[in-house]
Each structure stands twice: as structure tokens, then as C-alpha cells.
């Protein structure tokens, strides 16, 4: 099962958006993300958040359509996107795609990216998409497999400390049980030369950012337990 969460940031629509939505079991709008759903020509199954970005008349219309509204008070500890992720997790959904997670506000963009490292979401496979770019987080003991990225740029960026024991397959500049220092730029702008690309690490956290040359492929990457 896969969920798509549409947030209220700026949204560059992925080229394969139609196929992405077709294979998604659940579409969640994080508050004002429902306005981005309009741009996509879809209705979400769930709208969640404090709902302060939606006109009251529109809320009535969504209820009339049978769309579930889950409203939280404005004074809360979580962003609307974090609430949407918790909702998907509680529904037992492990594969989640986030659209509209980045925008003009750096604070919100950084907070949204760091949600991938939330300890409560460590069992989730989350991908943040923005046009031809996608961002994923790799944890120790989990292999990231990218089956269809040949020719694309693949950047590996440590998070919250050094990333240790990184091994890659299919990249122009391979790593073999190597470390990447937190704050250094060594892992930026590698290139996929074989398929599939595989990445593992033994310690720390590692962002993987793929910039697709010809737009996002339909055959997307995923995670598997290290065997």
C-alpha cells in the first residue's frame, strides 16, 4: 500500500504523476495541500490539519463529497505534514510519497525534509518528490535500491553526524565501506552508470537525492532489509 501526501508548499509536478496517483491507495491533503490537489485535478481521501488554509465554504463542500476532515487546534506541536505522516503510519501504510513539501520558507522546507529522520517514522519508506528530483533517507542495515536511474545525478549527504561504512554499486565514483564526514561535500553530484544502483551504510544517517536527467522514471526505487 502506498499513500501520497500533498503538502502546501511550492509544487513542481513530477512527470509521472498520473501513474503515481493510480498506484496510491490513499491520498492525504495536509491542510492547504488540498489547494495543490486542485492543480492535480484530484480530490483527496483525507484532509488533515488545523484547516486554517481552507475557506469554511470549501470545507462544507468537501464534507458533502464524503471527504474525511480531521481538524486539529491551531496551537499544536506538529506541522500539518507531520500529522499526515502519523495518520498514514497509524493506517499501516509503509510507503509514502510527499508532494509540495518544499517552498519559499526555509524553516518549513528544512523541517519537512528532517521529518524523514523522525524516529517515529523509522519503519516508513518516505520519498519527497519535487519535479525531477527526489529525496530519501537511508538508515543503517537497510539497502536502498534504485532500479532505473542510469545517467542521473545521485548525491549522498550525511545527516546529524558522519555516515559510516557506506558501500555503493552502480555509481561512477564508488564507495566501499567508506565514511562521509558530516558537513563535507564529498558525496555530492555522483552519477549512476549502472542499473540498479544500490547503497548501504553501517552507521549514521544518509540522505540520498536523485536528480533525474529526463524526468522521474515510472520504475521508482525502494528499500529492502539487508540480507
C-alpha positions as a Python dict, from the first residue, in 0.01 Angstrom:
ca = {
    (1, 'X'): (0, 0, 0),
    (2, 'X'): (122, 349, -85),
    (3, 'X'): (0, 688, 30),
    (4, 'X'): (57, 1024, -136),
    (5, 'X'): (63, 1323, 98),
    (6, 'X'): (15, 1660, -69),
    (7, 'X'): (156, 1946, 139),
    (8, 'X'): (106, 2319, 93),
    (9, 'X'): (450, 2416, -37),
    (10, 'X'): (551, 2505, -389),
    (11, 'X'): (494, 2211, -617),
    (12, 'X'): (677, 2117, -933),
    (13, 'X'): (471, 1828, -1063),
    (14, 'X'): (663, 1503, -1132),
    (15, 'X'): (637, 1390, -1496),
    (16, 'X'): (489, 1053, -1394),
    (17, 'X'): (223, 1198, -1165),
    (18, 'X'): (-67, 1010, -1329),
    (19, 'X'): (85, 666, -1277),
    (20, 'X'): (193, 765, -925),
    (21, 'X'): (-162, 856, -826),
    (22, 'X'): (-306, 544, -988),
    (23, 'X'): (-99, 309, -773),
    (24, 'X'): (-160, 502, -450),
    (25, 'X'): (-415, 359, -208),
    (26, 'X'): (-462, 678, -9),
    (27, 'X'): (-427, 1047, -96),
    (28, 'X'): (-394, 1280, 203),
    (29, 'X'): (-403, 1659, 185),
    (30, 'X'): (-209, 1827, 464),
    (31, 'X'): (-434, 2129, 520),
    (32, 'X'): (-367, 2375, 235),
    (33, 'X'): (-230, 2088, 31),
    (34, 'X'): (-589, 2046, -79),
    (35, 'X'): (-536, 2353, -299),
    (36, 'X'): (-247, 2172, -467),
    (37, 'X'): (-479, 1876, -521),
    (38, 'X'): (-695, 2109, -729),
    (39, 'X'): (-396, 2176, -954),
    (40, 'X'): (-362, 1800, -998),
    (41, 'X'): (-732, 1764, -1072),
    (42, 'X'): (-793, 1523, -785),
    (43, 'X'): (-986, 1504, -460),
    (44, 'X'): (-800, 1368, -158),
    (45, 'X'): (-947, 1094, 57),
    (46, 'X'): (-847, 1276, 377),
    (47, 'X'): (-782, 1640, 468),
    (48, 'X'): (-589, 1678, 793),
    (49, 'X'): (-452, 1973, 991),
    (50, 'X'): (-582, 2285, 1160),
    (51, 'X'): (-761, 2365, 830),
    (52, 'X'): (-679, 2735, 856),
    (53, 'X'): (-577, 2749, 488),
    (54, 'X'): (-918, 2639, 360),
    (55, 'X'): (-1226, 2861, 325),
    (56, 'X'): (-1513, 2744, 551),
    (57, 'X'): (-1741, 2718, 247),
    (58, 'X'): (-1496, 2483, 81),
    (59, 'X'): (-1485, 2268, 395),
    (60, 'X'): (-1861, 2224, 368),
    (61, 'X'): (-1827, 2126, 2),
    (62, 'X'): (-1559, 1867, 83),
    (63, 'X'): (-1778, 1717, 355),
    (64, 'X'): (-2063, 1694, 107),
    (65, 'X'): (-1837, 1494, -125),
    (66, 'X'): (-1771, 1245, 153),
    (67, 'X'): (-1409, 1352, 206),
    (68, 'X'): (-1298, 1293, 565),
    (69, 'X'): (-1185, 1604, 752),
    (70, 'X'): (-962, 1567, 1057),
    (71, 'X'): (-922, 1902, 1231),
    (72, 'X'): (-666, 1991, 1497),
    (73, 'X'): (-646, 2313, 1702),
    (74, 'X'): (-416, 2584, 1560),
    (75, 'X'): (-199, 2572, 1874),
    (76, 'X'): (-34, 2234, 1825),
    (77, 'X'): (315, 2086, 1842),
    (78, 'X'): (319, 1924, 1495),
    (79, 'X'): (303, 2068, 1146),
    (80, 'X'): (17, 1956, 925),
    (81, 'X'): (259, 1740, 726),
    (82, 'X'): (378, 1561, 1039),
    (83, 'X'): (17, 1495, 1137),
    (84, 'X'): (-45, 1348, 792),
    (85, 'X'): (256, 1118, 827),
    (86, 'X'): (135, 997, 1167),
    (87, 'X'): (-208, 931, 1017),
    (88, 'X'): (-63, 721, 734),
    (89, 'X'): (155, 530, 981),
    (90, 'X'): (-146, 454, 1201),
    (91, 'X'): (-327, 323, 894),
    (92, 'X'): (-47, 70, 847),
    (93, 'X'): (89, 230, 529),
    (94, 'X'): (466, 198, 494),
    (95, 'X'): (535, 355, 151),
    (96, 'X'): (471, 729, 140),
    (97, 'X'): (532, 991, -127),
    (98, 'X'): (529, 1361, -32),
    (99, 'X'): (444, 1628, -288),
    (100, 'X'): (461, 2002, -219),
    (101, 'X'): (696, 1959, 75),
    (102, 'X'): (934, 2239, -24),
    (103, 'X'): (873, 2609, -71),
    (104, 'X'): (979, 2969, -19),
    (105, 'X'): (1005, 2937, 362),
    (106, 'X'): (1336, 2778, 454),
    (107, 'X'): (1218, 2691, 806),
    (108, 'X'): (926, 2487, 676),
    (109, 'X'): (1132, 2326, 399),
    (110, 'X'): (1407, 2218, 640),
    (111, 'X'): (1154, 2091, 895),
    (112, 'X'): (972, 1892, 625),
    (113, 'X'): (1296, 1734, 500),
    (114, 'X'): (1401, 1641, 853),
    (115, 'X'): (1070, 1463, 910),
    (116, 'X'): (1224, 1176, 714),
    (117, 'X'): (1462, 1131, 1010),
    (118, 'X'): (1186, 1138, 1275),
    (119, 'X'): (1249, 834, 1500),
    (120, 'X'): (879, 756, 1495),
    (121, 'X'): (893, 711, 1118),
    (122, 'X'): (1192, 475, 1107),
    (123, 'X'): (979, 193, 962),
    (124, 'X'): (848, 408, 678),
    (125, 'X'): (980, 433, 323),
    (126, 'X'): (930, 804, 255),
    (127, 'X'): (1016, 979, -71),
    (128, 'X'): (992, 1355, -108),
    (129, 'X'): (936, 1449, -474),
    (130, 'X'): (978, 1787, -641),
    (131, 'X'): (966, 1784, -1020),
    (132, 'X'): (1255, 1571, -1145),
    (133, 'X'): (1415, 1546, -801),
    (134, 'X'): (1351, 1301, -519),
    (135, 'X'): (1492, 1275, -169),
    (136, 'X'): (1513, 967, 53),
    (137, 'X'): (1679, 881, 385),
    (138, 'X'): (1895, 571, 428),
    (139, 'X'): (1927, 413, 772),
    (140, 'X'): (2182, 152, 883),
    (141, 'X'): (2102, -206, 785),
    (142, 'X'): (1863, -107, 507),
    (143, 'X'): (1958, -126, 140),
    (144, 'X'): (1835, 144, -96),
    (145, 'X'): (1785, 10, -448),
    (146, 'X'): (1737, 250, -740),
    (147, 'X'): (1644, 32, -1039),
    (148, 'X'): (1610, 294, -1310),
    (149, 'X'): (1840, 595, -1271),
    (150, 'X'): (2125, 541, -1520),
    (151, 'X'): (2270, 878, -1623),
    (152, 'X'): (2109, 1061, -1331),
    (153, 'X'): (2285, 1256, -1058),
    (154, 'X'): (2294, 1083, -719),
    (155, 'X'): (2409, 1281, -415),
    (156, 'X'): (2475, 1133, -70),
    (157, 'X'): (2469, 1378, 221),
    (158, 'X'): (2526, 1275, 585),
    (159, 'X'): (2278, 1391, 846),
    (160, 'X'): (2338, 1456, 1219),
    (161, 'X'): (2693, 1323, 1218),
    (162, 'X'): (2924, 1118, 1000),
    (163, 'X'): (2776, 843, 781),
    (164, 'X'): (2985, 530, 831),
    (165, 'X'): (3060, 221, 625),
    (166, 'X'): (2891, 329, 302),
    (167, 'X'): (2903, 85, 13),
    (168, 'X'): (2762, 165, -329),
    (169, 'X'): (2710, -24, -653),
    (170, 'X'): (2645, 138, -989),
    (171, 'X'): (2788, 485, -926),
    (172, 'X'): (3071, 645, -1123),
    (173, 'X'): (3263, 719, -803),
    (174, 'X'): (3208, 409, -589),
    (175, 'X'): (3231, 388, -213),
    (176, 'X'): (3348, 67, -48),
    (177, 'X'): (3292, 63, 327),
    (178, 'X'): (3374, 435, 323),
    (179, 'X'): (3277, 718, 554),
    (180, 'X'): (3133, 1057, 461),
    (181, 'X'): (3200, 1339, 704),
    (182, 'X'): (2907, 1546, 826),
    (183, 'X'): (2925, 1893, 674),
    (184, 'X'): (3163, 1793, 394),
    (185, 'X'): (3054, 1790, 27),
    (186, 'X'): (3233, 1479, -95),
    (187, 'X'): (2912, 1286, -166),
    (188, 'X'): (2751, 1550, -389),
    (189, 'X'): (2699, 1502, -766),
    (190, 'X'): (2787, 1139, -822),
    (191, 'X'): (2646, 977, -1138),
    (192, 'X'): (2459, 650, -1189),
    (193, 'X'): (2640, 443, -1454),
    (194, 'X'): (2479, 101, -1398),
    (195, 'X'): (2138, -30, -1302),
    (196, 'X'): (2034, -94, -1039),
    (197, 'X'): (2216, 145, -807),
    (198, 'X'): (2247, 4, -455),
    (199, 'X'): (2351, 191, -141),
    (200, 'X'): (2403, 66, 214),
    (201, 'X'): (2562, 206, 528),
    (202, 'X'): (2661, 69, 866),
    (203, 'X'): (2617, 372, 1089),
    (204, 'X'): (2463, 719, 1094),
    (205, 'X'): (2200, 863, 862),
    (206, 'X'): (2238, 943, 493),
    (207, 'X'): (2023, 1149, 260),
    (208, 'X'): (2008, 1028, -99),
    (209, 'X'): (1899, 1291, -350),
    (210, 'X'): (1842, 1184, -710),
    (211, 'X'): (1817, 1443, -987),
    (212, 'X'): (1667, 1269, -1287),
    (213, 'X'): (1801, 1378, -1625),
    (214, 'X'): (1487, 1306, -1826),
    (215, 'X'): (1227, 1332, -1551),
    (216, 'X'): (1124, 1077, -1292),
    (217, 'X'): (1101, 723, -1420),
    (218, 'X'): (793, 512, -1363),
    (219, 'X'): (1002, 238, -1203),
    (220, 'X'): (1099, 402, -877),
    (221, 'X'): (1346, 297, -613),
    (222, 'X'): (1270, 130, -286),
    (223, 'X'): (1417, -12, 31),
    (224, 'X'): (1475, -366, 146),
    (225, 'X'): (1616, -521, 461),
    (226, 'X'): (1981, -601, 431),
    (227, 'X'): (2022, -973, 386),
}
